[in-house]
Amino acid sequence: MKRVVVALVLTVFFAGPVYAQTCSTQAMSKEGKPLAGAAKKSFIKRCCADSAVSKDGKPLSGAAKTSYVKKCMTG
């Protein structure tokens, strides 16, 4: 069990910046203009939360998801 937790944490730290970059580039309005301010932050947070999946393809939950979303947003 300990190895699974360590693997999840490592996955979160190494995959986070990749998803953050794609989420920030997807933050566009319906007119095709880039989002800014609170709208952009909200979009990126939702995008990161939606992309929080484990190596096995199962959705993350609890502390692992919180850590992943935080890392994704700052990456």
PDB file with one MODEL, atoms N, CA, C and O in Angstrom:
MODEL        1
ATOM      1  N   MET A   1       0.821  -1.189   0.000  1.00  0.00           N
ATOM      2  CA  MET A   1       0.000   0.000   0.000  1.00  0.00           C
ATOM      3  C   MET A   1       0.869   1.258   0.000  1.00  0.00           C
ATOM      4  O   MET A   1       0.558   2.253  -0.656  1.00  0.00           O
ATOM      5  N   LYS A   2       1.963   1.184   0.752  1.00  0.00           N
ATOM      6  CA  LYS A   2       2.855   2.333   0.835  1.00  0.00           C
ATOM      7  C   LYS A   2       3.466   2.643  -0.533  1.00  0.00           C
ATOM      8  O   LYS A   2       3.640   3.809  -0.887  1.00  0.00           O
ATOM      9  N   ARG A   3       3.787   1.615  -1.292  1.00  0.00           N
ATOM     10  CA  ARG A   3       4.367   1.817  -2.620  1.00  0.00           C
ATOM     11  C   ARG A   3       3.373   2.473  -3.570  1.00  0.00           C
ATOM     12  O   ARG A   3       3.757   3.287  -4.410  1.00  0.00           O
ATOM     13  N   VAL A   4       2.103   2.122  -3.439  1.00  0.00           N
ATOM     14  CA  VAL A   4       1.067   2.714  -4.293  1.00  0.00           C
ATOM     15  C   VAL A   4       0.944   4.209  -4.006  1.00  0.00           C
ATOM     16  O   VAL A   4       0.841   5.014  -4.932  1.00  0.00           O
ATOM     17  N   VAL A   5       0.955   4.576  -2.738  1.00  0.00           N
ATOM     18  CA  VAL A   5       0.863   5.986  -2.351  1.00  0.00           C
ATOM     19  C   VAL A   5       2.071   6.755  -2.871  1.00  0.00           C
ATOM     20  O   VAL A   5       1.924   7.856  -3.400  1.00  0.00           O
ATOM     21  N   VAL A   6       3.256   6.187  -2.724  1.00  0.00           N
ATOM     22  CA  VAL A   6       4.470   6.847  -3.212  1.00  0.00           C
ATOM     23  C   VAL A   6       4.409   7.011  -4.732  1.00  0.00           C
ATOM     24  O   VAL A   6       4.796   8.054  -5.259  1.00  0.00           O
ATOM     25  N   ALA A   7       3.929   5.999  -5.429  1.00  0.00           N
ATOM     26  CA  ALA A   7       3.807   6.085  -6.887  1.00  0.00           C
ATOM     27  C   ALA A   7       2.820   7.171  -7.290  1.00  0.00           C
ATOM     28  O   ALA A   7       3.072   7.906  -8.245  1.00  0.00           O
ATOM     29  N   LEU A   8       1.700   7.284  -6.579  1.00  0.00           N
ATOM     30  CA  LEU A   8       0.718   8.325  -6.880  1.00  0.00           C
ATOM     31  C   LEU A   8       1.294   9.716  -6.651  1.00  0.00           C
ATOM     32  O   LEU A   8       1.093  10.619  -7.463  1.00  0.00           O
ATOM     33  N   VAL A   9       2.000   9.883  -5.559  1.00  0.00           N
ATOM     34  CA  VAL A   9       2.592  11.187  -5.255  1.00  0.00           C
ATOM     35  C   VAL A   9       3.612  11.570  -6.321  1.00  0.00           C
ATOM     36  O   VAL A   9       3.634  12.713  -6.779  1.00  0.00           O
ATOM     37  N   LEU A  10       4.454  10.624  -6.715  1.00  0.00           N
ATOM     38  CA  LEU A  10       5.440  10.916  -7.762  1.00  0.00           C
ATOM     39  C   LEU A  10       4.774  11.246  -9.087  1.00  0.00           C
ATOM     40  O   LEU A  10       5.227  12.135  -9.809  1.00  0.00           O
ATOM     41  N   THR A  11       3.703  10.537  -9.410  1.00  0.00           N
ATOM     42  CA  THR A  11       2.962  10.819 -10.638  1.00  0.00           C
ATOM     43  C   THR A  11       2.398  12.228 -10.612  1.00  0.00           C
ATOM     44  O   THR A  11       2.442  12.943 -11.613  1.00  0.00           O
ATOM     45  N   VAL A  12       1.871  12.622  -9.468  1.00  0.00           N
ATOM     46  CA  VAL A  12       1.297  13.960  -9.315  1.00  0.00           C
ATOM     47  C   VAL A  12       2.355  15.030  -9.558  1.00  0.00           C
ATOM     48  O   VAL A  12       2.103  16.005 -10.266  1.00  0.00           O
ATOM     49  N   PHE A  13       3.528  14.854  -8.977  1.00  0.00           N
ATOM     50  CA  PHE A  13       4.558  15.880  -9.094  1.00  0.00           C
ATOM     51  C   PHE A  13       5.170  15.958 -10.484  1.00  0.00           C
ATOM     52  O   PHE A  13       5.559  17.041 -10.922  1.00  0.00           O
ATOM     53  N   PHE A  14       5.261  14.846 -11.178  1.00  0.00           N
ATOM     54  CA  PHE A  14       5.877  14.877 -12.496  1.00  0.00           C
ATOM     55  C   PHE A  14       4.891  15.153 -13.625  1.00  0.00           C
ATOM     56  O   PHE A  14       5.289  15.691 -14.659  1.00  0.00           O
ATOM     57  N   ALA A  15       3.632  14.806 -13.463  1.00  0.00           N
ATOM     58  CA  ALA A  15       2.650  15.014 -14.518  1.00  0.00           C
ATOM     59  C   ALA A  15       1.926  16.345 -14.381  1.00  0.00           C
ATOM     60  O   ALA A  15       1.321  16.809 -15.348  1.00  0.00           O
ATOM     61  N   GLY A  16       1.967  16.963 -13.232  1.00  0.00           N
ATOM     62  CA  GLY A  16       1.245  18.210 -12.990  1.00  0.00           C
ATOM     63  C   GLY A  16       1.549  19.325 -13.972  1.00  0.00           C
ATOM     64  O   GLY A  16       0.615  19.882 -14.549  1.00  0.00           O
ATOM     65  N   PRO A  17       2.803  19.677 -14.190  1.00  0.00           N
ATOM     66  CA  PRO A  17       3.108  20.765 -15.104  1.00  0.00           C
ATOM     67  C   PRO A  17       2.648  20.516 -16.545  1.00  0.00           C
ATOM     68  O   PRO A  17       2.336  21.463 -17.266  1.00  0.00           O
ATOM     69  N   VAL A  18       2.606  19.286 -16.956  1.00  0.00           N
ATOM     70  CA  VAL A  18       2.159  18.972 -18.313  1.00  0.00           C
ATOM     71  C   VAL A  18       0.693  19.338 -18.470  1.00  0.00           C
ATOM     72  O   VAL A  18       0.307  19.960 -19.460  1.00  0.00           O
ATOM     73  N   TYR A  19      -0.126  18.955 -17.494  1.00  0.00           N
ATOM     74  CA  TYR A  19      -1.551  19.260 -17.565  1.00  0.00           C
ATOM     75  C   TYR A  19      -1.817  20.737 -17.365  1.00  0.00           C
ATOM     76  O   TYR A  19      -2.754  21.274 -17.956  1.00  0.00           O
ATOM     77  N   ALA A  20      -1.027  21.404 -16.557  1.00  0.00           N
ATOM     78  CA  ALA A  20      -1.220  22.830 -16.329  1.00  0.00           C
ATOM     79  C   ALA A  20      -1.005  23.605 -17.621  1.00  0.00           C
ATOM     80  O   ALA A  20      -1.728  24.561 -17.902  1.00  0.00           O
ATOM     81  N   GLN A  21      -0.031  23.202 -18.396  1.00  0.00           N
ATOM     82  CA  GLN A  21       0.246  23.892 -19.638  1.00  0.00           C
ATOM     83  C   GLN A  21      -0.905  23.713 -20.621  1.00  0.00           C
ATOM     84  O   GLN A  21      -1.299  24.674 -21.282  1.00  0.00           O
ATOM     85  N   THR A  22      -1.441  22.529 -20.729  1.00  0.00           N
ATOM     86  CA  THR A  22      -2.537  22.311 -21.660  1.00  0.00           C
ATOM     87  C   THR A  22      -3.799  22.997 -21.167  1.00  0.00           C
ATOM     88  O   THR A  22      -4.576  23.499 -21.979  1.00  0.00           O
ATOM     89  N   CYS A  23      -4.025  23.032 -19.863  1.00  0.00           N
ATOM     90  CA  CYS A  23      -5.210  23.697 -19.335  1.00  0.00           C
ATOM     91  C   CYS A  23      -5.131  25.205 -19.562  1.00  0.00           C
ATOM     92  O   CYS A  23      -6.130  25.833 -19.911  1.00  0.00           O
ATOM     93  N   SER A  24      -3.963  25.780 -19.367  1.00  0.00           N
ATOM     94  CA  SER A  24      -3.845  27.231 -19.552  1.00  0.00           C
ATOM     95  C   SER A  24      -3.960  27.618 -21.025  1.00  0.00           C
ATOM     96  O   SER A  24      -4.427  28.712 -21.340  1.00  0.00           O
ATOM     97  N   THR A  25      -3.546  26.743 -21.916  1.00  0.00           N
ATOM     98  CA  THR A  25      -3.680  27.068 -23.333  1.00  0.00           C
ATOM     99  C   THR A  25      -5.104  26.851 -23.839  1.00  0.00           C
ATOM    100  O   THR A  25      -5.484  27.396 -24.875  1.00  0.00           O
ATOM    101  N   GLN A  26      -5.896  26.052 -23.106  1.00  0.00           N
ATOM    102  CA  GLN A  26      -7.287  25.823 -23.488  1.00  0.00           C
ATOM    103  C   GLN A  26      -8.225  26.890 -22.953  1.00  0.00           C
ATOM    104  O   GLN A  26      -9.398  26.907 -23.327  1.00  0.00           O
ATOM    105  N   ALA A  27      -7.750  27.784 -22.089  1.00  0.00           N
ATOM    106  CA  ALA A  27      -8.592  28.800 -21.446  1.00  0.00           C
ATOM    107  C   ALA A  27      -8.970  29.891 -22.448  1.00  0.00           C
ATOM    108  O   ALA A  27      -8.355  30.956 -22.485  1.00  0.00           O
ATOM    109  N   MET A  28      -9.984  29.609 -23.250  1.00  0.00           N
ATOM    110  CA  MET A  28     -10.450  30.550 -24.266  1.00  0.00           C
ATOM    111  C   MET A  28     -11.945  30.806 -24.101  1.00  0.00           C
ATOM    112  O   MET A  28     -12.682  29.922 -23.665  1.00  0.00           O
ATOM    113  N   SER A  29     -12.393  32.005 -24.446  1.00  0.00           N
ATOM    114  CA  SER A  29     -13.817  32.323 -24.382  1.00  0.00           C
ATOM    115  C   SER A  29     -14.524  31.767 -25.614  1.00  0.00           C
ATOM    116  O   SER A  29     -13.883  31.217 -26.509  1.00  0.00           O
ATOM    117  N   LYS A  30     -15.827  31.911 -25.658  1.00  0.00           N
ATOM    118  CA  LYS A  30     -16.593  31.417 -26.801  1.00  0.00           C
ATOM    119  C   LYS A  30     -16.232  32.163 -28.090  1.00  0.00           C
ATOM    120  O   LYS A  30     -16.360  31.624 -29.189  1.00  0.00           O
ATOM    121  N   GLU A  31     -15.783  33.397 -27.936  1.00  0.00           N
ATOM    122  CA  GLU A  31     -15.396  34.202 -29.107  1.00  0.00           C
ATOM    123  C   GLU A  31     -13.969  33.893 -29.567  1.00  0.00           C
ATOM    124  O   GLU A  31     -13.518  34.431 -30.579  1.00  0.00           O
ATOM    125  N   GLY A  32     -13.265  33.045 -28.844  1.00  0.00           N
ATOM    126  CA  GLY A  32     -11.904  32.686 -29.216  1.00  0.00           C
ATOM    127  C   GLY A  32     -10.835  33.550 -28.586  1.00  0.00           C
ATOM    128  O   GLY A  32      -9.658  33.428 -28.928  1.00  0.00           O
ATOM    129  N   LYS A  33     -11.226  34.425 -27.667  1.00  0.00           N
ATOM    130  CA  LYS A  33     -10.259  35.285 -26.984  1.00  0.00           C
ATOM    131  C   LYS A  33      -9.774  34.592 -25.712  1.00  0.00           C
ATOM    132  O   LYS A  33     -10.538  33.864 -25.078  1.00  0.00           O
ATOM    133  N   PRO A  34      -8.524  34.808 -25.333  1.00  0.00           N
ATOM    134  CA  PRO A  34      -8.010  34.195 -24.098  1.00  0.00           C
ATOM    135  C   PRO A  34      -8.735  34.738 -22.863  1.00  0.00           C
ATOM    136  O   PRO A  34      -9.035  35.929 -22.782  1.00  0.00           O
ATOM    137  N   LEU A  35      -9.008  33.854 -21.909  1.00  0.00           N
ATOM    138  CA  LEU A  35      -9.631  34.276 -20.660  1.00  0.00           C
ATOM    139  C   LEU A  35      -8.602  34.976 -19.787  1.00  0.00           C
ATOM    140  O   LEU A  35      -7.400  34.762 -19.941  1.00  0.00           O
ATOM    141  N   ALA A  36      -9.077  35.814 -18.867  1.00  0.00           N
ATOM    142  CA  ALA A  36      -8.185  36.517 -17.956  1.00  0.00           C
ATOM    143  C   ALA A  36      -8.829  36.601 -16.580  1.00  0.00           C
ATOM    144  O   ALA A  36     -10.047  36.478 -16.444  1.00  0.00           O
ATOM    145  N   GLY A  37      -8.012  36.808 -15.575  1.00  0.00           N
ATOM    146  CA  GLY A  37      -8.492  37.024 -14.221  1.00  0.00           C
ATOM    147  C   GLY A  37      -9.164  35.813 -13.602  1.00  0.00           C
ATOM    148  O   GLY A  37      -8.692  34.684 -13.731  1.00  0.00           O
ATOM    149  N   ALA A  38     -10.291  36.075 -12.916  1.00  0.00           N
ATOM    150  CA  ALA A  38     -11.002  35.028 -12.184  1.00  0.00           C
ATOM    151  C   ALA A  38     -11.557  33.953 -13.115  1.00  0.00           C
ATOM    152  O   ALA A  38     -11.601  32.780 -12.743  1.00  0.00           O
ATOM    153  N   ALA A  39     -11.971  34.331 -14.296  1.00  0.00           N
ATOM    154  CA  ALA A  39     -12.508  33.350 -15.246  1.00  0.00           C
ATOM    155  C   ALA A  39     -11.428  32.355 -15.666  1.00  0.00           C
ATOM    156  O   ALA A  39     -11.690  31.158 -15.784  1.00  0.00           O
ATOM    157  N   LYS A  40     -10.226  32.852 -15.888  1.00  0.00           N
ATOM    158  CA  LYS A  40      -9.119  31.971 -16.274  1.00  0.00           C
ATOM    159  C   LYS A  40      -8.743  31.047 -15.123  1.00  0.00           C
ATOM    160  O   LYS A  40      -8.512  29.856 -15.331  1.00  0.00           O
ATOM    161  N   LYS A  41      -8.679  31.594 -13.905  1.00  0.00           N
ATOM    162  CA  LYS A  41      -8.330  30.784 -12.737  1.00  0.00           C
ATOM    163  C   LYS A  41      -9.368  29.691 -12.510  1.00  0.00           C
ATOM    164  O   LYS A  41      -9.016  28.548 -12.217  1.00  0.00           O
ATOM    165  N   SER A  42     -10.629  30.033 -12.642  1.00  0.00           N
ATOM    166  CA  SER A  42     -11.702  29.059 -12.458  1.00  0.00           C
ATOM    167  C   SER A  42     -11.633  27.967 -13.521  1.00  0.00           C
ATOM    168  O   SER A  42     -11.802  26.787 -13.213  1.00  0.00           O
ATOM    169  N   PHE A  43     -11.387  28.353 -14.759  1.00  0.00           N
ATOM    170  CA  PHE A  43     -11.283  27.373 -15.843  1.00  0.00           C
ATOM    171  C   PHE A  43     -10.121  26.419 -15.611  1.00  0.00           C
ATOM    172  O   PHE A  43     -10.266  25.206 -15.767  1.00  0.00           O
ATOM    173  N   ILE A  44      -8.972  26.966 -15.240  1.00  0.00           N
ATOM    174  CA  ILE A  44      -7.793  26.129 -15.032  1.00  0.00           C
ATOM    175  C   ILE A  44      -8.009  25.173 -13.858  1.00  0.00           C
ATOM    176  O   ILE A  44      -7.609  24.010 -13.925  1.00  0.00           O
ATOM    177  N   LYS A  45      -8.639  25.657 -12.784  1.00  0.00           N
ATOM    178  CA  LYS A  45      -8.904  24.792 -11.631  1.00  0.00           C
ATOM    179  C   LYS A  45      -9.835  23.643 -12.019  1.00  0.00           C
ATOM    180  O   LYS A  45      -9.607  22.500 -11.623  1.00  0.00           O
ATOM    181  N   ARG A  46     -10.874  23.941 -12.786  1.00  0.00           N
ATOM    182  CA  ARG A  46     -11.806  22.894 -13.222  1.00  0.00           C
ATOM    183  C   ARG A  46     -11.108  21.919 -14.167  1.00  0.00           C
ATOM    184  O   ARG A  46     -11.321  20.710 -14.074  1.00  0.00           O
ATOM    185  N   CYS A  47     -10.291  22.423 -15.059  1.00  0.00           N
ATOM    186  CA  CYS A  47      -9.555  21.578 -15.998  1.00  0.00           C
ATOM    187  C   CYS A  47      -8.589  20.658 -15.255  1.00  0.00           C
ATOM    188  O   CYS A  47      -8.490  19.474 -15.577  1.00  0.00           O
ATOM    189  N   CYS A  48      -7.883  21.191 -14.271  1.00  0.00           N
ATOM    190  CA  CYS A  48      -6.953  20.377 -13.486  1.00  0.00           C
ATOM    191  C   CYS A  48      -7.699  19.319 -12.687  1.00  0.00           C
ATOM    192  O   CYS A  48      -7.245  18.178 -12.600  1.00  0.00           O
ATOM    193  N   ALA A  49      -8.832  19.680 -12.104  1.00  0.00           N
ATOM    194  CA  ALA A  49      -9.616  18.718 -11.328  1.00  0.00           C
ATOM    195  C   ALA A  49     -10.145  17.608 -12.223  1.00  0.00           C
ATOM    196  O   ALA A  49     -10.189  16.448 -11.813  1.00  0.00           O
ATOM    197  N   ASP A  50     -10.544  17.947 -13.430  1.00  0.00           N
ATOM    198  CA  ASP A  50     -11.054  16.941 -14.362  1.00  0.00           C
ATOM    199  C   ASP A  50      -9.944  16.011 -14.854  1.00  0.00           C
ATOM    200  O   ASP A  50     -10.208  14.853 -15.177  1.00  0.00           O
ATOM    201  N   SER A  51      -8.718  16.503 -14.914  1.00  0.00           N
ATOM    202  CA  SER A  51      -7.617  15.688 -15.429  1.00  0.00           C
ATOM    203  C   SER A  51      -6.883  14.923 -14.326  1.00  0.00           C
ATOM    204  O   SER A  51      -5.871  14.279 -14.600  1.00  0.00           O
ATOM    205  N   ALA A  52      -7.368  14.982 -13.097  1.00  0.00           N
ATOM    206  CA  ALA A  52      -6.726  14.306 -11.964  1.00  0.00           C
ATOM    207  C   ALA A  52      -7.078  12.822 -11.971  1.00  0.00           C
ATOM    208  O   ALA A  52      -8.045  12.398 -11.339  1.00  0.00           O
ATOM    209  N   VAL A  53      -6.286  12.051 -12.685  1.00  0.00           N
ATOM    210  CA  VAL A  53      -6.491  10.599 -12.739  1.00  0.00           C
ATOM    211  C   VAL A  53      -5.183   9.904 -12.385  1.00  0.00           C
ATOM    212  O   VAL A  53      -4.097  10.432 -12.626  1.00  0.00           O
ATOM    213  N   SER A  54      -5.303   8.727 -11.816  1.00  0.00           N
ATOM    214  CA  SER A  54      -4.121   7.969 -11.417  1.00  0.00           C
ATOM    215  C   SER A  54      -3.491   7.295 -12.627  1.00  0.00           C
ATOM    216  O   SER A  54      -3.991   7.392 -13.748  1.00  0.00           O
ATOM    217  N   LYS A  55      -2.406   6.627 -12.378  1.00  0.00           N
ATOM    218  CA  LYS A  55      -1.696   5.901 -13.426  1.00  0.00           C
ATOM    219  C   LYS A  55      -2.567   4.806 -14.027  1.00  0.00           C
ATOM    220  O   LYS A  55      -2.425   4.462 -15.200  1.00  0.00           O
ATOM    221  N   ASP A  56      -3.468   4.264 -13.217  1.00  0.00           N
ATOM    222  CA  ASP A  56      -4.367   3.197 -13.656  1.00  0.00           C
ATOM    223  C   ASP A  56      -5.597   3.723 -14.384  1.00  0.00           C
ATOM    224  O   ASP A  56      -6.402   2.933 -14.878  1.00  0.00           O
ATOM    225  N   GLY A  57      -5.756   5.029 -14.459  1.00  0.00           N
ATOM    226  CA  GLY A  57      -6.905   5.617 -15.131  1.00  0.00           C
ATOM    227  C   GLY A  57      -8.086   5.875 -14.210  1.00  0.00           C
ATOM    228  O   GLY A  57      -9.147   6.300 -14.668  1.00  0.00           O
ATOM    229  N   LYS A  58      -7.914   5.625 -12.920  1.00  0.00           N
ATOM    230  CA  LYS A  58      -8.991   5.877 -11.957  1.00  0.00           C
ATOM    231  C   LYS A  58      -8.888   7.311 -11.454  1.00  0.00           C
ATOM    232  O   LYS A  58      -7.783   7.827 -11.289  1.00  0.00           O
ATOM    233  N   PRO A  59     -10.023   7.962 -11.206  1.00  0.00           N
ATOM    234  CA  PRO A  59      -9.983   9.344 -10.700  1.00  0.00           C
ATOM    235  C   PRO A  59      -9.348   9.417  -9.308  1.00  0.00           C
ATOM    236  O   PRO A  59      -9.596   8.565  -8.455  1.00  0.00           O
ATOM    237  N   LEU A  60      -8.532  10.441  -9.094  1.00  0.00           N
ATOM    238  CA  LEU A  60      -7.948  10.657  -7.779  1.00  0.00           C
ATOM    239  C   LEU A  60      -8.999  11.240  -6.844  1.00  0.00           C
ATOM    240  O   LEU A  60      -9.966  11.857  -7.291  1.00  0.00           O
ATOM    241  N   SER A  61      -8.803  11.040  -5.542  1.00  0.00           N
ATOM    242  CA  SER A  61      -9.714  11.624  -4.570  1.00  0.00           C
ATOM    243  C   SER A  61      -8.938  11.979  -3.313  1.00  0.00           C
ATOM    244  O   SER A  61      -7.823  11.502  -3.101  1.00  0.00           O
ATOM    245  N   GLY A  62      -9.532  12.809  -2.494  1.00  0.00           N
ATOM    246  CA  GLY A  62      -8.933  13.187  -1.215  1.00  0.00           C
ATOM    247  C   GLY A  62      -7.667  14.007  -1.363  1.00  0.00           C
ATOM    248  O   GLY A  62      -7.580  14.907  -2.198  1.00  0.00           O
ATOM    249  N   ALA A  63      -6.686  13.677  -0.532  1.00  0.00           N
ATOM    250  CA  ALA A  63      -5.438  14.438  -0.489  1.00  0.00           C
ATOM    251  C   ALA A  63      -4.655  14.349  -1.784  1.00  0.00           C
ATOM    252  O   ALA A  63      -4.006  15.317  -2.183  1.00  0.00           O
ATOM    253  N   ALA A  64      -4.706  13.209  -2.443  1.00  0.00           N
ATOM    254  CA  ALA A  64      -3.977  13.062  -3.711  1.00  0.00           C
ATOM    255  C   ALA A  64      -4.541  14.012  -4.767  1.00  0.00           C
ATOM    256  O   ALA A  64      -3.782  14.623  -5.519  1.00  0.00           O
ATOM    257  N   LYS A  65      -5.859  14.136  -4.825  1.00  0.00           N
ATOM    258  CA  LYS A  65      -6.485  15.037  -5.795  1.00  0.00           C
ATOM    259  C   LYS A  65      -6.171  16.490  -5.457  1.00  0.00           C
ATOM    260  O   LYS A  65      -5.858  17.284  -6.344  1.00  0.00           O
ATOM    261  N   THR A  66      -6.254  16.837  -4.178  1.00  0.00           N
ATOM    262  CA  THR A  66      -5.959  18.205  -3.751  1.00  0.00           C
ATOM    263  C   THR A  66      -4.523  18.573  -4.108  1.00  0.00           C
ATOM    264  O   THR A  66      -4.267  19.659  -4.628  1.00  0.00           O
ATOM    265  N   SER A  67      -3.592  17.670  -3.829  1.00  0.00           N
ATOM    266  CA  SER A  67      -2.194  17.909  -4.141  1.00  0.00           C
ATOM    267  C   SER A  67      -1.985  18.051  -5.644  1.00  0.00           C
ATOM    268  O   SER A  67      -1.246  18.926  -6.096  1.00  0.00           O
ATOM    269  N   TYR A  68      -2.635  17.195  -6.406  1.00  0.00           N
ATOM    270  CA  TYR A  68      -2.504  17.235  -7.862  1.00  0.00           C
ATOM    271  C   TYR A  68      -3.026  18.561  -8.422  1.00  0.00           C
ATOM    272  O   TYR A  68      -2.359  19.194  -9.240  1.00  0.00           O
ATOM    273  N   VAL A  69      -4.211  18.978  -7.985  1.00  0.00           N
ATOM    274  CA  VAL A  69      -4.810  20.211  -8.492  1.00  0.00           C
ATOM    275  C   VAL A  69      -3.938  21.415  -8.113  1.00  0.00           C
ATOM    276  O   VAL A  69      -3.733  22.316  -8.927  1.00  0.00           O
ATOM    277  N   LYS A  70      -3.432  21.427  -6.891  1.00  0.00           N
ATOM    278  CA  LYS A  70      -2.570  22.538  -6.454  1.00  0.00           C
ATOM    279  C   LYS A  70      -1.312  22.612  -7.313  1.00  0.00           C
ATOM    280  O   LYS A  70      -0.917  23.691  -7.755  1.00  0.00           O
ATOM    281  N   LYS A  71      -0.685  21.461  -7.546  1.00  0.00           N
ATOM    282  CA  LYS A  71       0.535  21.422  -8.364  1.00  0.00           C
ATOM    283  C   LYS A  71       0.225  21.797  -9.810  1.00  0.00           C
ATOM    284  O   LYS A  71       1.003  22.506 -10.448  1.00  0.00           O
ATOM    285  N   CYS A  72      -0.891  21.330 -10.321  1.00  0.00           N
ATOM    286  CA  CYS A  72      -1.303  21.621 -11.689  1.00  0.00           C
ATOM    287  C   CYS A  72      -1.518  23.122 -11.894  1.00  0.00           C
ATOM    288  O   CYS A  72      -1.114  23.679 -12.915  1.00  0.00           O
ATOM    289  N   MET A  73      -2.150  23.764 -10.929  1.00  0.00           N
ATOM    290  CA  MET A  73      -2.445  25.191 -11.055  1.00  0.00           C
ATOM    291  C   MET A  73      -1.206  26.054 -10.949  1.00  0.00           C
ATOM    292  O   MET A  73      -1.137  27.107 -11.582  1.00  0.00           O
ATOM    293  N   THR A  74      -0.218  25.631 -10.158  1.00  0.00           N
ATOM    294  CA  THR A  74       0.991  26.440 -10.003  1.00  0.00           C
ATOM    295  C   THR A  74       2.024  26.135 -11.076  1.00  0.00           C
ATOM    296  O   THR A  74       2.946  26.923 -11.289  1.00  0.00           O
ATOM    297  N   GLY A  75       1.884  25.006 -11.752  1.00  0.00           N
ATOM    298  CA  GLY A  75       2.869  24.594 -12.751  1.00  0.00           C
ATOM    299  C   GLY A  75       2.760  25.421 -13.945  1.00  0.00           C
ATOM    300  O   GLY A  75       3.509  25.226 -14.902  1.00  0.00           O
TER     301      GLY A  75
ENDMDL
END
